């Protein structure tokens, strides 16, 4: 499971970077947050947040996977 460890490590680093970038918007003004809202799709944000939460528990993950119809599409040209 070396690949799983490497990918988990990569995600950990991405989360550190993401938190730092989101902190800039958190601490900024409303006009900066509006640009964030205009640029990013809320369904994709919700999908990623939900996926990360569900990966914590296999039973929850399997139920979520069976019920989830939304997929990360916006940046891949799905919209």
N, C-alpha and C positions, 0 to 999 in steps of 0.2 A: 504494500500500500504506500510505497514511496511517492507515487504520483499524487495520491490524495493528500499526503502531508505537504508536498510542495504547493499544491493548489490552495490548501487551507492557509498556508503561510502567505501566499500571494494575496489572498483575500484579506488577511489581517493587515497587510501593508496598505492595501487599497482603502480599507476602512479608516485607517489612520489618516491617510491623505483626504478622504472624503469628509471626515469630521472637521479637518482643518479648513477645507474649502467651504463647507456649510457654515462653519463658525463665522466666516467673513460675512456671509449673507445675514446670519443671525444678528450680528453686531452692527450691521450696516443700516442704511435707511430704507424706507419703503420703496423708493424708486429702484434701488438695487434688487430688492426682493421681487418687484414687479417684472424686472427683466428675467429673473430666475423663473417666475411663473410663466412668462411668455415663451421661454425657450424650452422648458422641460414639460413633458407630458405627465400629468398627475397619475394616470393609470399605470404607466411604466414605473413610476416611483413606488406606487402601492404594490405592484407586482413584485418588485425587488425586495421591498421591506417584508412583505408577506412570505416570500420564498425563504428569506433568511431566518425568519421566526420559525417557520415550519420545519426547517432542516434540523432543528434542535431535538425533535422527537419523531421517531420513525412512524409510529401509528398516526400521529397528527399529519405528518408529511404525506403519507399514503392517502388519507382521506382528502387532504387539500388537493393533491395531485389529481384525484379522480373528479373533483368538483370544479377545478379551476379551468375556466375557458379563456381567460385573459393571458396573453403572452407578451413578452417584451418585444414590441414591434416598431415603435416610433423612430428610433435611430436607424433601424434596418430598412426603412422605406415602407413599412407596413401601413402607414397612414397617408 
